[in-house]
Structures are given as C-alpha cells and as structure tokens.
C-alpha cells in the first residue's frame, strides 16, 4: 500500500502532549473550586452536613459522564469489526484513542473505592452496618458488600482495559506491518467480546449508578446507560474530529460523508435513548408500585421536576427535530452545534440519574455551580488524557485494508 | 407489438408523438446521456432501468422531493391531534380516576402521541408517494414501443417528453443521437382500436349477473319462513354421545346419570367437613340443635344475644357514607344494618371460642402478613374499616357503598373466634370468601391477629404482666 502520506497532516506534534498538564491542572482546579462551592452552601438543616454527600454524588456523576464516552468508543470499535465495516476505517483511529483512555480514567475510580473501604455510606447507603430498609439489608447481605463490589468493579475495568489495549495494539501493529491478518483476528474476537461487553456495562450500571438508590431497581438500566454512552460517544467523536480538522489535521480523511454517518448515528441514538428512558418510566408509571415509583417520585415531584421534564425537550424533542434534516447532518457547523448540545444534554442526563439521590440543600445555586464546575473539570481531564494518548500517533490507521473503501463511500441522495 | 400491427400510411391523421426515447446497453451510458440532456435544459425527462441506479436523480436533474416535508407536517398534526385528544378526553370531558394518577396530559400520554404521529406520517408518506407519482397510471405512451419491454430486463431507456417547454422534435433527436444510443425511437400514440371486443363485454356482464345469484338466494331466505328442520352441518357436534346432569340413563339400574358416593369411600376433603378446624364451629353440635335449620343460621350469621348488627364504622372517616345507609336501597346487608333482628337471633350457635392454633410469635407474624395483604385494603391496617378501597369508594360518593366493618365495635369484639374464622372462610355481605387464597391455618392466624388488634385498642392495665407494668409509668 502507498505509504507516502504527509505525516504532519495526520499526526499531532509532541508539543501538543506538553499541553496536557495544563488541561489536567485546569480540570483539577475546577473540581477543587467545585468542592469549595459544595461546602459554601448550607444544607437543608442549616449546617453543612449534606455537602460531603453532595460531593460524592457529584463526583460519581462526572466520573460516569466521561467514562461513557470511552465505553461508547469501545463498543463502536467492536461493532465495526463485528460487521466488517468499511466506511468507518478512516475515523476508527480516533475512536480507538478514545477507547484506550479507559486505563487512565480507571484511576479516577480509585477515590470511590477508597470512600467505600473507609466505610462511608454517603454515596452507597448499603455500605453501612445500620441499614433501615429490609429490602436493602437483604441486598447488602451478599451482593452489595464493599468487598464484592470492589471485586466486580475491578473485573469490569480489567475486561475493558484488556480488550481496549489489545485492540489498540493490534491496530498500531498494523500501522507498521500492514498485515491484514491483524484485522481478521479482531474480526474473529469482536463477537464474543461484544457479548462480554454488554454484560459488563449492564452490571457496571447496576453496581455503580443504580445502587446509589439501593432500594430501587430497573432491569433496563444497563441498556439506558449503554444508549446514553453511544449517543455521547458519537457527539464526542464529531466534536473531536472537527477540532482536529480546524487545527489542520486529518483534513481529507474525514469527509462530509463520515460526518453524515456519525450524524445519523447520533440522531439514531438520541431516539434510542428516548425510547429506553421512556420505556423505563412508563412501566413504573402504569404499575404504580411504591417501591418502584419512589425513584421517579424524587425526580418528577420534588425539586428536580424541571430537570426531569426538561430532559424530554432538551434531550429528545429539540435535538430530534434539529438532527432530522439531512442538510444539518451534512453541514459541519450545524452538526457541531448539535454535538455540543448533546454533550450538555448527556451531562444533564447523568445528573438526572444520580444527583436527586443526594438531596438538595436550602440553597440550590452553590451546589449546582460546584457540580457544573466538577463536570467541566472532568471534561478538561478527559482532554488531557486524550492529548497524552493522541500525540505522536497517526490519527488515521493508514494501512488498514479497508481504508480505500472508507474514502470511496458516499451516501446516496434520497 | 409494432411488428404485429403495422400502421397504415393511408390513415388520415398521423399518430400523436409524445417525445423521443433512446435505448442504452448499460447504466453508465444512460448516466452520461442523462447528464447531457439535463445540461441542455430539458426538465421533463425520465429514465427507465431494470434496477435502481445510483446517481440517476442527480443526472436527470430531479429536484429533491417534498415528501419528507409533507411527512413532517403530518407527523406534527398527528402529535397535536393525539395530545389535544387526550387532554380533552381525560382532562376535560371525562375525568376518570385511574389509580390516583393526575388528569389530562401525563407521561402515559406519550405512547398514544407516538402512535398517532407514526400513523399520520405513514399514511402521508404512502399516499403522498402515490399522489406525487400520479399513480395509479394504467398506461404510458412509452409502452407502445416493443423494445421497451426490456426495460424490466436488461436495457436502459432515456425518455424526453414532448411536453417540455424547450422541446423541438429535430433538436432532441439530434441531441439523443449524439449520445450513441443503441436505438432511438419516437414515442407514438397507440393507434390500435381501444374499444373492447364485444364478446368480452358480454361475458363480463353475464359473470356479474351470475355473481348476484348467491346474494339473491340469501336475501330471499332471510325474508321468508321455512318448515324444514335445521340443517346440521356438523351432526356429531350437535348430537354427542354423552349425558348431561339430571338426564336418565340405561347403563345403571337406578337410571340415574349422577352417581351417589360409593359406600365405604371417603372423597377428597370430605373429612374436613366434620372438623371444627376447617369450619369454625362444631358440626355435630350444630346438627343436634334445631334440626337442619341451624345450618342456615350459621350461613346467615345472626347477631348474638339479639343485639342489633352495627355496620357503622367506629371512626369519623366514614361519616360521608352516612347517607348511603339512609338511602332507599333495600339490599340485604343494609336491612341488617338498619337493625332488623335476623331470624335465629338469640340462638347460641356452637362457634369455637378457643383458637385451635398456638398464639406464637410465628403465627402472629403470619397473621399480620396475611391481614395486611388481603384484609387491610378494605378494613385498614388497624382494622377500623378505613382501608384504601373504602376511602376511594367514599370519595366517589356514589351512595350505595356500605363501609367495611370495623374490628373494634362491640359486635365484632364479642364474636367468638370461630365466627370470625367462618366470616373469612365464607365471606359476609360484600366481603368475598377468602378460602381460596388463605389456607385454614392462615385464616386462624388472621383471626389471632384480629384478636391482637382488638386487644391493642381496648386493653387495661390488668392485661399487662405485673413485672412489666412499671414500664408504662411516664418517665420523668
């Protein structure tokens, strides 16, 4: 294959890697200011006892927020090999780079494990000796114990890290050798791995997010988080591709056809998320059983009313109409706008999933400001991680056997 | 066809020309030719291909269809229709309470809104496609050319319509010849006679008339009477070799279809009919008193000692239901409630007054669980007759609701345990039998729990063990 390509156009210079500490620093300072904000606001009962609880929930929310991008990327890579897709070959390396951020992001989970080991029950109420609810006590007997929880978390991370780094290494090895066998191996393993992936994401969602309210359960919850992950991943891909192209990289490798396809996926997963989110709601709505509805009770009738119903418009109706037109999906600025919109909506969605369980103090402003700063901080850390991984690596898998197919593909005019 | 029906040159009027049609061997030639025709400014063109050709729309210069926009509008109309409909029906016109959910638009309105959006969109896209393509069209002038049959097989055709505003017969011919078609024909009007052959018309008419005959026969039969017996299409289903209850038979000497119990056998569950544990009363004592009539008294449960039945709930929650009892609805329970002494009043029926199960912690828990599952919906958790069903029925204020009995009125408090057990087993008034959902042991456990509830509302210091009485003193 022709290897005469302009290296400068598809690689980030090492100087970019040097910027990652700046991003990391900005991220950490944002989070610290956020923590300060939590302790600024008095809780409902006047003191600041609720601040730490709010902090733990906020941290988990923002951690899950950036983790979902990488999980979406991992699934995307697996499914590209499973279906032997050609169209995505030129954007696949970017997705692979997002995918191999998992080992770095896993480090951010350590504080949660430390919190758990110290016996704190602010975030996970089941991590306590005195459990009032009989339902929770039963779950906390075997499944929701801090030891078993830690083991499970490590298993999820181990699986994701092994899968993502292995696939990434094979892809990088293909850069050197151009061996098509490396693609075949990945195609062969994509099927089994995708099954394990779906299990791991489902249980991770149950353990990390759903057990924040240990009395409540929803069997569709894993799919909910998966749908949100995929949607968030495509939004992130569109944003990153456009930022790189604005910096003069990968100009001719990511065409309007690829944006169109990513836009279609984004549109599709916006609808899929809505479908799953509504499926979860409507069953509880009809059944109207107290132990199932209390989760929605806090969200639909309490202080979080605006956010929960706002998601219908902000997370579904508006982007649905906005992304519906083919002209928008083929328009760079239009697509970028909706991708950024979705990134914000996804953050609100994660907030909707976790934060109502932290309660809301007498003052809303400072806790929410702190939470928002935490989200910005985590995104900044995500950017730092991305630069660490992306610098010095070709941003297109130049010797992928399906690359010509990706460059030739055009969406039919309907 | 053109070979079969050569046109006569002597015809007074030449056939109408509809345009030119060029034929190509593959889609690449067609695309090249189509672009050339498009660039020459012709818009009333069409291409006919055996399979969908990518890029043909762009090559022919076909503008994007407005169908998606129509579908979008229809979708919005459907959405608004559904939301308006549900808001009106469930929020304004016919407010119907469904498990205390709010009226009007709720998350439960979304599925209907979704369905109508899809329905309107689907109909619009389907019917809109038909309309925009001006279908159904039974004939097209291009069909007159016999070569055109291969458009569904292996040939590609480009057609320039004479209706185009720049159409000029000679220049179009020249333009298409320049694209090197395999053949170039003018599309001419079909001059074969269009009248149907007489035989076909006659046959069709006859068939239509013949088709009316069955309908006429049926109509005639529906309007007239017949003495003939019914036609048994499935004879063996109408007359089955089996016996129904109370019919005679020749198989047994006594000619009875229904067989009495064989001597010396015991039917399943038959022994329970003799056991007070399953009945709540002593059946041998019952049959000894007052002949067979006493069984009826057990079934109707007359009040003991001639005391009038008291159906009024003890708490104030049932106050709005008061008119219900004064209403002129002479239902049996209402009559009882009004204080008419039932027949058999004053009899001392042989109810069991000692619980056949131990008053253990385990039984008490069982009774509590069962009471809260099955009884509390009407009788309330504390047994005051103020359960959710009662509250709801009361709120509806329909006038004929008889409140559930409170456990804490004198009448119930004085009832022997056997009578309470019997009430659970057989039901009473509006209350149904719970024998199918509660085993006898569970029913006794519920009785135990009811007794505990009654004691909890009406206990004195003497009921507390002496050594525990000190705990009752208010701590200072």
Contacts between the chains, C-beta under 8 A, distances in Angstrom:
chain1	res1	chain2	res2	distance
A	278	B	107	7.5
A	278	B	110	6.1
A	281	B	107	5.7
A	282	B	107	6.4
A	282	B	108	6.7
A	282	B	110	7.1
A	282	B	111	6.9
A	285	B	101	7.7
A	285	B	106	7.5
A	285	B	107	5.4
A	285	B	108	5.6
A	286	B	108	6.9
A	288	B	99	4.9
A	288	B	101	7.3
A	324	B	72	7.5
A	412	B	54	5.7
A	413	B	55	7.6
A	413	B	57	5.6
A	413	B	58	6.0
A	413	B	64	7.6
A	414	B	64	7.8
